[in-house]
Structures are given as C-alpha cells and as structure tokens.
C-alpha cells in the first residue's frame, strides 16, 4: 500500500464515506481506508549498524562509511543495503535521518561525517577532533529531509583533514525514518 498524507486520507474518507442513506459505504471501502490509514502512520525505517570496532583509513576525499548490518521495518518503504551502506527511501514521505558513531584517531585530527543524498553532499555534517587512538569520541547528526518524492538514496561519508588518517569506528547507527505528513505538496 502507498503511504498517504493526511490530506489524501481526508479526501478518501470524504469520497468513500458519504451519508449512508443509499448504501454506498461498503465493507471493502471501509477495510481499504483502514489499511491506507494504518500504512500511512505505521513506523517505516531503514537502518545500518556498525556494532564492533572497524578500522577505516580516511582521506581528504569523502570515503563511504562501511556498516556491518542492515534492517528495514517495512521493506516496501525502505531498502537498507550492506556493503553499499545505503538506505533508500522507496516510498514517499518526509525523512528524519539520524547518524551517531564513536571514532578514534590521532590527537588533533579533524574528522567530518557528511550525509549524502543521491550521491551528492548535503549541508548536514558533523565534525569532531580526534582524541587519540585509545580515546573514542562521539559524533551525532540529525536531519530532516522535507523532499517527499520516493527514491532518495542516503549514505554517510567521512573525510579527514589529511590523507591516510587511520580511524577506528564503533557503535555506529544510521537511521532513515519516514514520517507521516499533512500534505505531500507544499
């Protein structure tokens, strides 16, 4: 079932449920409306996880952050893929995106994590300075992508201020969640 906005659900209810003086409200119409309603408000998310420590050499050029596992709450609405480390929004809707990760690298080295959408860097990024190989530091990023069309592909890429920075990543999560919306048109 396609995710519908509140405006679409109200229009559907108005069309399908007139005053029932002529018997136009059928069990099939009621059932379909309830299914559409529940689909539109049910949680739908895809997430990638990086539970254990993994080493990745970062450079000035963005490197795809490599996650270990992928999960989708509703595979008809999101598709999360490892080793591509992407989450694709296959259904329309506003997306809330959350990324969090611990990283360790040389003291004083800046590491930046950037959200990419359809292969293009977005303005959403987070930077932290390495505290040493034995001192992991946390980064966290939350973004809302108001574009409602389906088909957006999201990933996280990391850069370092210099080439060849050995980095250890742990406790990484990357979540793309579809939100119910009032309307798909502005």
C-alpha positions as CSV (number, residue, x, y, z in Angstrom):
1,X,0.0,0.0,0.0
2,X,1.2,3.5,-0.8
3,X,1.9,5.9,2.1
4,X,-0.7,8.7,2.0
5,X,-0.7,12.1,3.5
6,X,-3.4,13.3,6.0
7,X,-4.9,15.5,3.2
8,X,-5.2,12.4,0.9
9,X,-6.8,10.3,3.7
10,X,-9.4,13.1,4.4
11,X,-10.2,13.3,0.7
12,X,-10.5,9.5,0.5
13,X,-12.8,9.4,3.6
14,X,-15.0,12.1,2.1
15,X,-15.3,10.3,-1.2
16,X,-15.8,6.8,0.2
17,X,-18.0,7.5,3.2
18,X,-21.0,9.7,2.2
19,X,-24.1,9.7,4.4
20,X,-25.0,6.1,4.0
21,X,-28.7,6.7,3.0
22,X,-28.1,4.8,-0.3
23,X,-25.8,2.0,1.0
24,X,-22.6,3.4,-0.6
25,X,-20.4,2.6,2.3
26,X,-19.2,-1.0,1.8
27,X,-17.1,-3.2,4.0
28,X,-14.5,-3.2,1.2
29,X,-14.2,0.6,1.1
30,X,-14.0,0.7,4.9
31,X,-11.4,-2.0,5.0
32,X,-9.3,-0.3,2.3
33,X,-9.5,3.1,4.2
34,X,-8.4,1.5,7.4
35,X,-5.4,-0.3,5.7
36,X,-4.4,3.0,4.0
37,X,-4.7,4.9,7.3
38,X,-2.6,2.3,9.2
39,X,0.0,2.2,6.4
40,X,0.4,6.0,6.4
41,X,1.0,6.2,10.1
42,X,2.9,3.0,10.7
43,X,6.6,3.3,11.5
44,X,8.8,2.8,8.5
45,X,12.6,3.0,8.8
46,X,15.7,1.5,7.5
47,X,18.9,1.4,9.5
48,X,22.5,0.4,9.2
49,X,24.6,-0.6,12.2
50,X,28.3,-0.8,12.9
51,X,28.4,-2.5,16.3
52,X,32.1,-3.5,16.8
53,X,35.3,-1.7,16.1
54,X,36.3,-1.5,12.5
55,X,39.3,0.3,11.0
56,X,39.0,2.7,8.1
57,X,41.7,4.9,6.6
58,X,40.2,8.3,5.8
59,X,41.4,10.9,3.4
60,X,40.6,14.4,2.2
61,X,38.3,12.9,-0.4
62,X,35.0,11.6,1.1
63,X,35.0,7.8,1.9
64,X,31.8,5.8,2.3
65,X,31.3,4.8,5.9
66,X,31.1,1.0,5.8
67,X,28.4,-0.5,8.0
68,X,28.1,-4.2,9.0
69,X,24.3,-4.9,9.2
70,X,21.1,-3.6,7.7
71,X,17.5,-3.8,8.8
72,X,14.2,-2.5,7.3
73,X,11.0,-2.3,9.4
74,X,8.9,-2.4,6.2
75,X,10.9,-3.4,3.1
76,X,8.2,-1.9,0.9
77,X,9.1,1.6,2.2
78,X,12.9,1.5,2.8
79,X,15.7,-0.6,1.5
80,X,18.9,-0.8,3.5
81,X,21.9,-2.4,1.9
82,X,25.3,-3.7,3.1
83,X,28.1,-3.5,1.8
84,X,26.8,-0.5,-0.2
85,X,26.0,1.2,3.2
86,X,22.9,2.9,1.7
87,X,19.4,3.4,2.9
88,X,16.9,4.1,0.0
89,X,13.5,5.6,0.7
90,X,11.3,3.6,-1.7
91,X,8.1,5.3,-0.6
92,X,7.1,8.9,-0.5
93,X,7.3,10.9,2.8
94,X,9.4,13.3,4.8
95,X,12.5,11.6,6.2
96,X,14.1,12.0,9.6
97,X,17.7,11.0,9.5
98,X,19.9,10.2,12.5
99,X,23.5,9.2,12.5
100,X,25.7,8.5,15.5
101,X,29.1,6.9,15.8
102,X,32.1,6.8,18.1
103,X,35.5,7.2,16.4
104,X,39.1,7.2,17.5
105,X,42.1,8.7,15.6
106,X,45.2,10.7,16.1
107,X,45.0,13.6,18.6
108,X,44.0,16.9,16.9
109,X,42.9,15.4,13.6
110,X,39.6,16.7,12.3
111,X,37.1,14.1,11.0
112,X,33.9,15.2,9.3
113,X,30.9,12.9,8.7
114,X,28.6,14.2,5.9
115,X,25.1,13.0,4.8
116,X,24.9,12.3,1.1
117,X,21.7,12.1,-0.8
118,X,21.6,10.6,-4.3
119,X,25.4,10.7,-4.4
120,X,25.6,14.5,-3.6
121,X,26.8,16.0,-0.3
122,X,24.1,17.7,1.7
123,X,24.7,20.6,4.1
124,X,24.2,18.2,7.0
125,X,27.5,17.3,8.6
126,X,29.3,16.9,11.9
127,X,33.0,17.4,12.7
128,X,35.0,16.4,15.8
129,X,38.7,16.4,16.6
130,X,40.4,13.1,17.3
131,X,41.3,12.5,21.0
132,X,43.8,9.7,20.4
133,X,43.6,6.0,19.4
134,X,42.6,4.9,22.9
135,X,40.1,7.8,23.4
136,X,37.0,7.3,21.2
137,X,34.8,10.4,20.8
138,X,31.2,10.6,19.7
139,X,29.6,12.3,16.8
140,X,25.8,12.7,16.3
141,X,23.8,14.2,13.4
142,X,20.0,14.6,13.0
143,X,18.5,15.9,9.8
144,X,15.0,16.2,8.3
145,X,14.7,15.9,4.5
146,X,11.5,17.6,3.5
147,X,11.5,16.3,0.0
148,X,8.7,13.9,-0.3
149,X,9.3,12.0,-3.5
150,X,10.4,8.4,-3.3
151,X,13.7,7.0,-4.5
152,X,16.2,9.1,-2.4
153,X,19.3,7.1,-1.6
154,X,21.2,8.2,1.6
155,X,24.7,7.4,2.8
156,X,27.3,8.7,5.2
157,X,30.8,9.6,4.0
158,X,33.7,10.7,6.1
159,X,36.7,12.9,5.4
160,X,39.9,13.7,7.3
161,X,41.9,16.9,7.2
162,X,44.8,15.0,5.8
163,X,45.2,11.8,3.7
164,X,45.9,8.5,5.4
165,X,44.3,9.0,8.8
166,X,43.8,5.6,10.5
167,X,40.4,5.7,12.2
168,X,38.6,3.2,14.4
169,X,34.8,3.3,14.3
170,X,32.4,1.7,16.8
171,X,28.7,2.0,17.9
172,X,27.6,3.4,14.6
173,X,23.9,3.7,13.7
174,X,22.4,5.3,10.6
175,X,18.6,5.5,10.6
176,X,16.3,6.9,7.9
177,X,12.7,7.1,9.1
178,X,9.6,8.1,7.1
179,X,7.3,10.4,8.9
180,X,3.5,10.9,8.5
181,X,2.8,14.3,6.8
182,X,-0.1,16.7,6.5
183,X,0.4,17.0,2.7
184,X,2.9,15.9,0.1
185,X,2.6,19.3,-1.7
186,X,3.9,22.5,-0.2
